Amino acid sequence: MSKLYLSWTVSAVAVSVLWTADIAFAQTAGGGQQSPALEEIIVTARKVEENLMTVPMAIAAVTAKDIQAADIKDLNTLALFTPGLWAEYGLSGNTLGRQLTFRGLSVSTGQVFIDGAPYPGTGNPNIGNVERVEVLIGPQSAYFGRSTFEGAVNFISKEPGDTFKGQINGEYGSFGTTDDSASLEGPIVAGKLAVRVFARHYATSGQWANASNPNETFGANAQDSVALTAIATPTDNLKVRVLLDFEDENSGAPASFQIDGNDPNPGVIRGLTCNLGGTFGPYYCGALPKANQLVPSTLSANDVLTPAMQNIFFNNPLHWPTLFNLNFKESYGTHQQTEIGHVNIDYTMPSGWAVSSIIALHETKYQSIDSPDYRDDQSVPNPLYGVVPNVLPYIGYHLLQQSLLYDSSEELRVTSPQDARLRGTAGVNWLYTRTPGSTNEGFEPAAVTFLNSQSRGYTSTPAVFAGLYYDIVHSLTLGAEARYQWDIIEAEEKYPAAGAELKSTFKSFSPRVTLDYKYADNSLIYALWSRGYRPGGFNSQLLGQSGAVLAQLAATGAGIEYQQEKLDNFELGVKSTWLEGRIQTRVDGYYDIWKNGQVPNTLSYNAPNGGVILTTLTTNIGQTNLYGVESQAAFAVTRQLTVNATLDYQTSKFVNYLYVPWAARISAAYANNNVDGNKFPNAPDWTWTLSPTYTDSLSGDWDWFGRLDWKHRGRYYIDATNVAWIAPSDIVDLHVGIKDQSKTLEFYVKNLTNNLQLLDASNGVDASCCTGAGTVIAVRLLLPNKRAFGLKAGYSF
């Protein structure tokens, strides 16, 4: 805490000095200079266009200018600049399989939207093609649906203008990093039809060498995207927008490794540090080591597909039913493709009434090959080798996974004139998702292949929503919003035995009530209460499992169906504009009550054919209370200097929470798996950013600029026992460059101090660690990004 307060004190003193200097400058200049001011940001959090500073709710908006200046490339980085949101990397180490945590509720994930349409896929939306990203904190169920019961992220695509222009950007950096993009836009029919085309290729070769094979690096990633946006305005009152987007992300093996309690050199940091009497033996207590404190041999993994493994993975005539061609991914890592199609129609009547429609279609294909041992297991011989045909000569797990998701959504909305004292909006919405299933095939010590049952899944979600707003007096407004929704969820077993079917309908009513007082221009105080739900569902991977397996899992509280969860949110906030638009501040505090939560737990069971199978199942947990404060500030100190800052504090307390079965595995103090009084893991307590930007004249039409981004992430626990944690970290990025009206040249340093604190960590089991050792705990680690240098260039025409 002392370091945090010291940092903010130093920052406050620096800003105060600069502010005083600017006032003195203005006095000596005789008033002939134009005063600096912050630009207005328009958002659509309540389905109408509003000034960010007059929306009575917690919301952050990151513009395309911010994204470019801070070199934000994905949701993980963007979340650092948005208080209330944390994007967990996970052990995959890439942007796939994202986990969006709002206000520390790390067992749930918020929904992503593109131009107001839900995007259920796990990919990374095309961040190079956005005008802004709106991050809505707290339940957004009234307008955005039940999947947003803790928050939502809405990507707003760039629209083409009515003049021809384009942009080319290139980047080259450390570790083989390249990021090249180009856009071109202009009118096809003047005043009636305009088109914008955007394309991007990003690649990096990875930063961490494999100790087992120094010629190989972990963390390689490649992303390709192409987008087309068309805007048609056949009349002054009608606007039609079409978005077509294709995203492809292909990643290599992640920089994920593990430490365990069976290291042959017990004195090294690699080993687990304590034994709390848990059923699975030693664990790690306290702050986990930094990446540079690990024994180098820890950074190793076996990700070689031998000819025999390839033959079984890709050529097995007795293969399980595949969802698409298996050559989609033929090496370790992940590959995902997403196809996006949207049509937005807006019609405004002469009276001011407006009708809007959104139609969206998505298809997402995903395949991965990985070894969940997170280490090189080739040195541990398999006693079944030569006894059981075709088993691997070493103890280890290797998995091939596939999934396929289709979704479509429609929304029709009517909005009244916004200048009326009583105004409102109402509409209907429908979301449909379909997945032919997800499948696993792989190698494990006792057999050549094993598979989880494949099942089809469907959801059909009709909903009605409305919002009414009444100006009690000119500056005092009462708002009431609500959504009634039906979630019809179906699942049926597809393989190995077709026939089992499941179906349930979960109904909910999600209200939000706000009261706000506009005490000055672009300034208000507000209070709100909102309630959000997330529908229940099925652990469909259990379909087809034997009664013996279901009985094992039922003992841990897991079953085929789980129920819906609820979140009540109480929030008080103030948004203020100071010094004629030079300073903007946004602060809110909240108290949330989360009940009947859906918690994914990795459970194990004894397979009928022998061996231990791990599976992730969702169970319902009791109650947790969450508290916090979120704040943002922007200050145009002078015409040359702007300072942006965020500060977020969140905490939580388990009131009725069972961490099954891990609590008992870790510590005898949690023999009943009850961890009441502890905090949610996987979300930092404190996060803050400080970003000063300075621009000044250099020569002729050229300016020079500099930007510093100081990003602080506080301590956060890796599991609900709160025994092990990742220590606080500070990452500093520096950008310096020159620019004129059409050209930009920039040099950057990321992670200037080469901070090597871990990005993520979790517990797991190492069932194949050592012959005869049995099942023991392992702590799995995701390594950070090292210091990197780069050069960027851009040309606009």
ABEGO torsion letter per residue (X at the ends): XAAAAAAAAAAAAAAAAAAAAAAAAAAAAGGABBBBBBBBBBBAAAGBBBBAAABBBBBBBBBAAAAAAAGBABAAAAAAABBGBBBBAEAAGBABGBBBBBGGBAABBBBBBBGGBBBABABBBBAAABABBBBBBEBAAAAAEAAAAAEBBBBBBBBBBABBBBBBBBBBBBGGBBBBBBBBBEBABBGABBBBBBBBBBBBAEABBBAABAABBBGBBBBBBBBBBBBBBABAABBBBBBBBBBBBBBBBBBBBBBBAABABAABAABBABBAGBAAEBBBBEBBBBAAABBAAABBBBABBBAAAAAAAAABAABBBBABBAAABABBEBBBBBBBBBBBBBBBBAAGBBBBBBBBBBBBBBBBBBBAAGBBAAABBBAABGABBGBBABBEBBBBBBBBBBBBBBBBBBBBBAABABBBBBBBBBBBBBBAEBBBBBBBAABABBBBBBBBBBBBBBBBBBBBBBBABAABBBBBBBBBBBBBBBBBBAOABBGBBBBBBBBBBBBBBBBBBBABBGBBBBBBBBBBBBBBBBBAAABGBBAAAAAAAAAAGBBABBBBBBBBBBBBBBBBBBGGGABBBBBBBBBBBBBGBBBBBBBBBBBAAEEBBBBBBBBBBBBBBBBEBBBBBBBBABAABBBBBBBBBBBBBBABBBBOAAAAAABAAAAAGBABGBBBBGBBABBBBBBBBBBBBABEABBBBBBBBBBBBBBBBABAAGABBBBBBBBBBBBBBBBBAABBBBBBBBGAAGBABBABBBBBBBAAABBGAEBBBBBBBBBBBBBBBBBBBBBBX
